[in-house]
């Protein structure tokens, strides 16, 4: 099942990431993974958190604009192991004609291992392919256990 990712639009200036993270900290929302992208004057902070619905409400109440399209909100998280390394994961998806639009890693390990967050065009197809190739796809519950 795809994970909900928050995509927060901010000005590409010092202090904006701190404002976003501070709002989440004050609400006791924990960040599992994040990525920052920029496009000139605009920044986009992508976050995986332990309570995406509440985090959305907190950030919107603080005046932040969040992306709402499925393209910006659904991602897949996979556990990277020695057997199922990044090379294998990306190769399996490529061989099945699944394009990776972007990826980033977690700030919090799961079972001492890296988690790769992937945005693909069809998360359902990607997850089915990955599971069929014995790659562990993580759920929100899996991530919440790491953030307790």
WOLIN-V382277 format. One record per residue. N is the residue number from 1. RES is the residue in one letter. PHI is phi in whole degrees, -180 to 180 (999 if undefined). BURIAL is b if it has 24 or more other ideal C-beta (glycine too) atoms within 12 Angstrom, else e. D_LAST is the distance of its C-alpha to the last C-alpha in Angstrom with 2 decimals. Layout:
# WOLIN-V382277
((N	RES	PHI	BURIAL	D_LAST) (N	RES	PHI	BURIAL	D_LAST))
This chain:
# WOLIN-V382277
((1	X	999	e	21.28) (2	X	-61	b	21.04) (3	X	-89	b	18.02) (4	X	-87	b	18.62) (5	X	-110	b	19.09) (6	X	-93	b	19.95) (7	X	-122	b	23.15) (8	X	-109	b	24.11) (9	X	-84	b	27.71) (10	X	-140	b	28.42) (11	X	-72	e	31.43) (12	X	-86	e	31.70) (13	X	-141	e	31.96) (14	X	-56	e	30.13) (15	X	101	e	27.40) (16	X	-70	b	26.37) (17	X	-63	b	23.15) (18	X	-59	e	22.26) (19	X	-63	e	23.11) (20	X	-63	b	20.88) (21	X	-65	b	17.79) (22	X	-62	e	18.70) (23	X	-59	b	18.89) (24	X	-68	b	15.37) (25	X	-60	e	14.14) (26	X	-61	e	16.31) (27	X	-89	e	14.90) (28	X	62	e	11.24) (29	X	-98	b	10.82) (30	X	-100	b	8.89) (31	X	-96	b	11.28) (32	X	-92	b	10.94) (33	X	-150	b	14.72) (34	X	-152	b	17.82) (35	X	-144	b	21.55) (36	X	-123	b	24.46) (37	X	-127	b	27.93) (38	X	-132	e	31.09) (39	X	-142	e	34.38) (40	X	71	e	36.70) (41	X	-85	e	35.93) (42	X	-113	e	32.89) (43	X	-117	b	29.38) (44	X	-131	b	26.74) (45	X	-103	b	23.04) (46	X	-103	b	21.10) (47	X	-136	b	17.36) (48	X	-111	b	14.70) (49	X	-128	b	11.95) (50	X	-75	b	9.32) (51	X	-143	b	12.17) (52	X	-62	b	15.49) (53	X	-65	e	17.82) (54	X	-68	e	16.71) (55	X	-61	b	16.51) (56	X	-59	b	20.06) (57	X	-64	e	21.31) (58	X	-62	b	20.04) (59	X	-69	b	21.62) (60	X	-66	e	24.76) (61	X	-64	e	25.20) (62	X	-84	b	25.13) (63	X	96	e	27.93) (64	X	-82	b	26.39) (65	X	-96	e	27.89) (66	X	-114	b	25.74) (67	X	-70	b	27.21) (68	X	-113	e	27.60) (69	X	-69	e	29.32) (70	X	-56	e	27.79) (71	X	-61	e	28.65) (72	X	-101	b	26.20) (73	X	-122	b	23.36) (74	X	-109	b	23.05) (75	X	-138	b	21.77) (76	X	-120	b	20.98) (77	X	-117	b	18.39) (78	X	-125	b	19.57) (79	X	-85	b	18.53) (80	X	-95	b	21.16) (81	X	-125	e	22.53) (82	X	-61	e	25.83) (83	X	-74	e	27.47) (84	X	-108	b	25.95) (85	X	-82	e	26.26) (86	X	-60	b	26.66) (87	X	-59	e	30.39) (88	X	-67	e	30.19) (89	X	-58	b	27.80) (90	X	-69	b	30.04) (91	X	-66	e	33.19) (92	X	-59	b	32.27) (93	X	-67	b	31.63) (94	X	-62	e	34.83) (95	X	-64	e	36.92) (96	X	-107	e	35.93) (97	X	60	e	36.80) (98	X	-106	b	33.30) (99	X	-86	e	33.15) (100	X	-92	b	30.06) (101	X	-78	e	30.34) (102	X	-163	e	27.64) (103	X	-151	b	24.64) (104	X	-155	b	21.99) (105	X	-106	b	19.27) (106	X	-80	b	15.57) (107	X	-91	e	14.40) (108	X	-122	b	11.44) (109	X	-73	e	12.83) (110	X	-116	b	12.17) (111	X	54	e	13.60) (112	X	76	e	15.09) (113	X	-120	b	16.96) (114	X	-69	b	17.71) (115	X	-115	b	16.97) (116	X	-104	b	20.00) (117	X	-98	b	19.94) (118	X	-122	b	23.40) (119	X	-109	b	25.47) (120	X	-125	b	28.39) (121	X	-64	e	31.10) (122	X	-130	e	30.32) (123	X	-64	b	26.69) (124	X	-61	e	27.75) (125	X	-63	e	30.44) (126	X	-60	b	28.32) (127	X	-64	b	25.58) (128	X	-62	e	28.37) (129	X	-64	b	30.08) (130	X	-62	b	27.04) (131	X	-62	e	26.18) (132	X	-64	e	29.89) (133	X	-101	e	29.75) (134	X	64	e	26.85) (135	X	-94	b	24.36) (136	X	-78	b	20.83) (137	X	-95	b	19.85) (138	X	-93	b	16.16) (139	X	-101	b	15.06) (140	X	-61	b	12.59) (141	X	-62	e	10.89) (142	X	-59	b	10.89) (143	X	-72	b	9.25) (144	X	-60	e	6.50) (145	X	-60	e	5.65) (146	X	-76	b	5.77) (147	X	-101	b	3.80) (148	X	-74	e	0.00))
